[in-house]
């Protein structure tokens, strides 16, 4: 394994690990605040128990997210010192704002978790709301950095030299809004539907458990709107990619030739040597329609770009198909749940819906990993699109396979422990 | 006074941001450092009140450790934003100790929450307790090693020889040496001292528990003195340029005098059981030590090649960063005050209500 590949693997593992905890850290506080708010309004003790349960789960997941996020802030330099030397002055602004958002989140999470008896009910609820809001804010700031790597604005180059920088323009780059929105919706959809799925699975066995019926309803309030809106946000994101990163679009769609009225490919496998995507179900003119909202629009194929600028095709194409497929399933199940809610007034008694929700439980997190793969691998061979190659950013330290394996072991171990703890917590409520 | 006026006329945006970076590190050492020290005292808990000691440590750390930890992230972000060259140099040469420190940070934090929120079974809790306490002990040593190797000047030398020297000469020997290790143990002793002094206040009216930590604080004070002497002795050979700054110059002498006064005050206050004064003096002592190091290195971030000016980001970045920091401080300072006031004396009260 080359040092570059080891570094990329370690970065992918670290981000892939952190992103799940980050998503939960964004959405869980909203759930616990909702439960507490229902308790204060109705006086129903079940909501209080629920708020405390969810807060306990959040405490573990937030802490693991916080320490894995710390690792990332150092890892950017440990693995990609030349990227940070180049990009630090530009992306440092959103990173510092993220630092303050994260500070606020950590402070008020402490207040929320340990302050039940120490502050007024109103202050306690407000602390929870601040945790939820600052979690969302830190996600937005961090994703702005990633958006800049995809569509770097605010930097004027002369050859390999920076002539001038404009950090504000860098922050407000063409992908910032789209990517932040997509990430936030992903967090609420993935977490909301995962929590809903767990409680749905329990309700299938114990249909009358009040605790789980309330939990399911609240989780759906967070998960379903996000899951239904996500395809629209995905469309906005894809159109930005089509304009700014045509190589990435061609890779994720498996489009080799430049053509007008390009088809949308569902499934299939990109055959790099033959330069065509095999076994795909093709919807005529679908891609031109989706990417440019015009059935005759020209879509640039990979052949239009030098071969050394192509990203690795199979993971990007497969990741995209997986993300879209799972996201569509989540949106459909969510629509169904909303429909049942309006027609029957209660989602907790509909056994087929409960089954569907139980199946969908892990979909959001898998879709997130797939989507993250699409955006990161799809940008290769660049770390900053069109400006800095990943191979030129890596640390000169040899033997990078060793830290990669160490972090892999650490993250696998932590994942196993966290899953066991959460399963124990869930079992305690049954 | 011409030295002083020359110093002040050399202060510009980069120096101000560098000063804020040291301030953030200072906050991390005073708050996060004490949390690590608490871990060490968990590991060394002994005597008839062993469980009570561990309880007090856990209750004091639990609501605040995550917020305290963010200071480290602030330091890192400030460094790569404002001094990208310094950040990349450190990240390349000190890859190994930084990675080890990160593993320590992950294990410490995870083990702490696993113990607090995981299984209530005694054996499982004890296992996480040991993991938390050992990681809390190793991590500050590595932080000290990193600072020591920067101060020694070896990081800068190694950085200039990348590609021209053997692996160990660049990536190992700058930090795996006596002086950085002595600084590492010095850092651990300082954190242990801070934690023990804070815990005497946290113990509230429990006189026996209070005296447990008073004895520990006094022992840690001796360890601080011993490791300071060892580091100073080693530095004559291994970090001569920095030690010139530490022992020479009018500024340095003033700082040392204040450090010595704080140290003596802390010990006397502990001796006379004036714990609040001891806490103030201990914090002042640690603060002055940190600034003593920073002033000794000035104007270098990585002595003796990377200066604040050389490593500095463009002016526009520093200006925006300062505006961002100002706005952030407006949110952060009241929030932090609220957190600390909400949980002040919490450990003692929790004992009363449970007892």
Boltz contact constraints between the chains, C-beta under 6 A:
constraints:
  - contact:
      token1: [A, 56]
      token2: [B, 117]
      max_distance: 6.0
  - contact:
      token1: [A, 59]
      token2: [B, 117]
      max_distance: 6.0
  - contact:
      token1: [A, 60]
      token2: [B, 113]
      max_distance: 6.0
  - contact:
      token1: [A, 60]
      token2: [B, 117]
      max_distance: 6.0
  - contact:
      token1: [A, 63]
      token2: [B, 109]
      max_distance: 6.0
  - contact:
      token1: [A, 63]
      token2: [B, 113]
      max_distance: 6.0
  - contact:
      token1: [A, 64]
      token2: [B, 110]
      max_distance: 6.0
  - contact:
      token1: [A, 66]
      token2: [B, 66]
      max_distance: 6.0
  - contact:
      token1: [A, 67]
      token2: [B, 105]
      max_distance: 6.0
  - contact:
      token1: [A, 67]
      token2: [B, 106]
      max_distance: 6.0
  - contact:
      token1: [A, 67]
      token2: [B, 109]
      max_distance: 6.0
  - contact:
      token1: [A, 70]
      token2: [B, 73]
      max_distance: 6.0
  - contact:
      token1: [A, 70]
      token2: [B, 105]
      max_distance: 6.0
  - contact:
      token1: [A, 71]
      token2: [B, 102]
      max_distance: 6.0
  - contact:
      token1: [A, 73]
      token2: [B, 73]
      max_distance: 6.0
  - contact:
      token1: [A, 73]
      token2: [B, 76]
      max_distance: 6.0
  - contact:
      token1: [A, 74]
      token2: [B, 98]
      max_distance: 6.0
  - contact:
      token1: [A, 74]
      token2: [B, 102]
      max_distance: 6.0
  - contact:
      token1: [A, 77]
      token2: [B, 87]
      max_distance: 6.0
  - contact:
      token1: [A, 77]
      token2: [B, 91]
      max_distance: 6.0
  - contact:
      token1: [A, 78]
      token2: [B, 91]
      max_distance: 6.0
  - contact:
      token1: [A, 78]
      token2: [B, 95]
      max_distance: 6.0
  - contact:
      token1: [A, 81]
      token2: [B, 88]
      max_distance: 6.0
  - contact:
      token1: [A, 81]
      token2: [B, 91]
      max_distance: 6.0
  - contact:
      token1: [A, 81]
      token2: [B, 92]
      max_distance: 6.0
  - contact:
      token1: [A, 84]
      token2: [B, 80]
      max_distance: 6.0
  - contact:
      token1: [A, 84]
      token2: [B, 87]
      max_distance: 6.0
  - contact:
      token1: [A, 84]
      token2: [B, 88]
      max_distance: 6.0
  - contact:
      token1: [A, 85]
      token2: [B, 84]
      max_distance: 6.0
  - contact:
      token1: [A, 85]
      token2: [B, 88]
      max_distance: 6.0
  - contact:
      token1: [A, 88]
      token2: [B, 80]
      max_distance: 6.0
  - contact:
      token1: [A, 88]
      token2: [B, 81]
      max_distance: 6.0
  - contact:
      token1: [A, 88]
      token2: [B, 84]
      max_distance: 6.0
  - contact:
      token1: [A, 89]
      token2: [B, 313]
      max_distance: 6.0
  - contact:
      token1: [A, 89]
      token2: [B, 314]
      max_distance: 6.0
  - contact:
      token1: [A, 89]
      token2: [B, 317]
      max_distance: 6.0
  - contact:
      token1: [A, 92]
      token2: [B, 81]
      max_distance: 6.0
  - contact:
      token1: [A, 93]
      token2: [B, 320]
      max_distance: 6.0
  - contact:
      token1: [A, 95]
      token2: [B, 77]
      max_distance: 6.0
  - contact:
      token1: [A, 96]
      token2: [B, 77]
      max_distance: 6.0
  - contact:
      token1: [A, 96]
      token2: [B, 324]
      max_distance: 6.0
  - contact:
      token1: [A, 97]
      token2: [B, 324]
      max_distance: 6.0
  - contact:
      token1: [A, 99]
      token2: [B, 73]
      max_distance: 6.0
  - contact:
      token1: [A, 99]
      token2: [B, 74]
      max_distance: 6.0
  - contact:
      token1: [A, 99]
      token2: [B, 77]
      max_distance: 6.0
  - contact:
      token1: [A, 100]
      token2: [B, 328]
      max_distance: 6.0
  - contact:
      token1: [A, 100]
      token2: [B, 332]
      max_distance: 6.0
  - contact:
      token1: [A, 102]
      token2: [B, 70]
      max_distance: 6.0
  - contact:
      token1: [A, 103]
      token2: [B, 70]
      max_distance: 6.0
  - contact:
      token1: [A, 103]
      token2: [B, 332]
      max_distance: 6.0
  - contact:
      token1: [A, 104]
      token2: [B, 335]
      max_distance: 6.0
  - contact:
      token1: [A, 106]
      token2: [B, 66]
      max_distance: 6.0
  - contact:
      token1: [A, 106]
      token2: [B, 67]
      max_distance: 6.0
  - contact:
      token1: [A, 106]
      token2: [B, 70]
      max_distance: 6.0
  - contact:
      token1: [A, 107]
      token2: [B, 67]
      max_distance: 6.0
  - contact:
      token1: [A, 107]
      token2: [B, 335]
      max_distance: 6.0
  - contact:
      token1: [A, 107]
      token2: [B, 339]
      max_distance: 6.0
  - contact:
      token1: [A, 110]
      token2: [B, 63]
      max_distance: 6.0
  - contact:
      token1: [A, 110]
      token2: [B, 64]
      max_distance: 6.0
  - contact:
      token1: [A, 110]
      token2: [B, 67]
      max_distance: 6.0
  - contact:
      token1: [A, 110]
      token2: [B, 339]
      max_distance: 6.0
  - contact:
      token1: [A, 111]
      token2: [B, 339]
      max_distance: 6.0
  - contact:
      token1: [A, 111]
      token2: [B, 342]
      max_distance: 6.0
  - contact:
      token1: [A, 114]
      token2: [B, 63]
      max_distance: 6.0
  - contact:
      token1: [A, 115]
      token2: [B, 342]
      max_distance: 6.0
  - contact:
      token1: [A, 118]
      token2: [B, 342]
      max_distance: 6.0
  - contact:
      token1: [A, 165]
      token2: [B, 314]
      max_distance: 6.0
  - contact:
      token1: [A, 167]
      token2: [B, 317]
      max_distance: 6.0
  - contact:
      token1: [A, 167]
      token2: [B, 320]
      max_distance: 6.0
  - contact:
      token1: [A, 395]
      token2: [B, 92]
      max_distance: 6.0
  - contact:
      token1: [A, 396]
      token2: [B, 162]
      max_distance: 6.0
  - contact:
      token1: [A, 397]
      token2: [B, 95]
      max_distance: 6.0
  - contact:
      token1: [A, 397]
      token2: [B, 171]
      max_distance: 6.0
  - contact:
      token1: [A, 403]
      token2: [B, 99]
      max_distance: 6.0
  - contact:
      token1: [A, 414]
      token2: [B, 110]
      max_distance: 6.0
  - contact:
      token1: [A, 421]
      token2: [B, 118]
      max_distance: 6.0
